[in-house]
C-alpha cells in the first residue's frame, strides 16, 4: 500500500513490459508499450472503509472493474473492464495491493489477481483477473510507476482536470500547469517514465542517482572520492551521460569535474568485500569506466563489465555514505544496489563521446594532477572478486529477445527488446529458462541471419565467453514454426 498511499497517480507495467491502458471505447482495457499517453495514467483513490484497498480511475473518469463474466467461454480468467462507479456495486472496483519483491499483485473482490496476459491472440495484450498457474505466476506481477503530475504533458493534465472523478478524486485544479512552465518542468523527470534502461539514458544528457538511503551519488571536491549526500541540488550530484558507439547497452558517467565514475580494484577496507568507486580521467578509456544499466522494477542497477554492481552502503562508519562496487550476497543489502534516476537535462540530437583513445585494459594512471593518490595505484582487469588479483566472477550472459508474430515478423525491431541473464551454453536449458520467464511453453529460440534476415532455430551450443546475444522467440503453434518443421529444422 505504500506505493499508493503516497501517490496521486500511477502507471502499471506488466511483466511483459507493457502498460495497463484504457481504450477510448470507455469499456475495454489492454496492454500497450506506449506508457506516455493519458490512457496509461490511473488516479489512486483510497477506500475509506477499507484501509487495505484502493480504487483506480482512468482519464475518462471510469474505474478499473473486475467482473464475473468469463473472458472466453470454457477458459479460466474473467473480464476486467473500465466502468462508471456505482455505489451499490462498490466492491467490484476495489483492489487490494499485495507487495511481492519490487512488484505488487492486485487482488480483486473474489480473491483473483489482475493479470497481464501474453501468448498468442486473443490472449496477447488482454487483461483478466485469475488464479495463475506456476508457469504464468509472473503475469500477475505489476511494476508501479509513480506519476508526478507537474511533469506530465499539459494536455494530459487538462484532460484529467476536466473529468469528474467523484468525491474521492485524486486530481484537482491545483495541479494545472501553465504552458509557459511546461518546458522547464520537462527538464527534470523520473526513471518511472521510461520503458528500457538504455532508451532512458539515450535520451538523457545529465542525470542524478538516488540511492536506497534517499541520498545522491556525489562527486567529492577532492576530485577523486565518491560518496552519498542528501543535497541533490548540488552540482556535485549531477552526472553527464556519455554513450559508447561500439555498444548499445553501455554508458559512461562524468562528474562536474569532468572525471569518469570508475570501478577501481582498490578495496574499501582490507579483508572485506567491496571495491572503491572513484572519479578518474584515464589517458585511455577502458572498461573500468563503463556501466551497464539493468532495469529492476522502477529502478536500475548499474553493473560493471565484470559483474559487480554500484552499491550505496549504509550502516556504521566507515561504511556509512560510502560507495563501492560489489555483488551483494545478503538479502538485507540487496536494495543497496538499486538506484532511482532523475533526468536533469534532455539530450537533443545524437551525442558522440570525446575522441579519447580506448583501451580494453584497466592499466592506466590518472592524467589529472588534482588526484595524486591515483598515480600510485595500478588497476588490473578485475572486478567482481573478494580479494585483489583473484579471477573475476561472472553471473552469466545478457540475452535480449523479442517474441515473433505468427508469420515471423517481430514487433519493435528498432528497440533492444526484453532481456534476461543466462548462465550456461545449452540451448535446451535456455529454452526452459525462457518458458519460466515468459510463461510461453514450447517456444523455439531462434537467431536472425545477418544476410537475409530470416529466422533459424538455435540447435548448437551458445557462443563461449558469455557474449551478449540477440534472439527471437517463435511460438510452437505459429505459421513460421510449421515452416521450420516442413524444412526439417526442428
Secondary structure, 3 states (H helix, E strand, C coil): CHHHHCCCEEEEEECCCCEEEECCCCCCEEEECCCCCHHHCEEEEECCCCCCCEEEECCCCCEEEEEEEECCCCCCCEEEEEECCCHHHHHHHCEEEEEECCEEEEECCCCCEEEECCCCCCCCCCEEEECCCHHHHHHHCEEEEECCHHHCCHHHHHHHHCCCCCCCCCCCHHHCCCHHHHHHHCCCEEHHHCCCHHHHHHCEEEEEEECCCCCEEEECCCCCCEEEECCCCCHHHCEEEEECCCCCCCEEEECCCCCEEEEEEEECCCCCCCEEEEEECECCECHHHCEEEEEECCEEEEECCCCCEEEECCCCCCCCCEEEEECCCCHHHHHHHCEEEEEEEECCCCCCCCCCCECCCCCCCECCCCCHHHHHCCCCCCCCCCCCCCCCCCCCEEEEEEEECCCCCECCCCCCCEEEEECCCCHHHHHHHHHHHHCCCCCEEEEECCCCCCEEECCCCCCCCCCCEEEEEECCCCHHHHHHHHCCCC
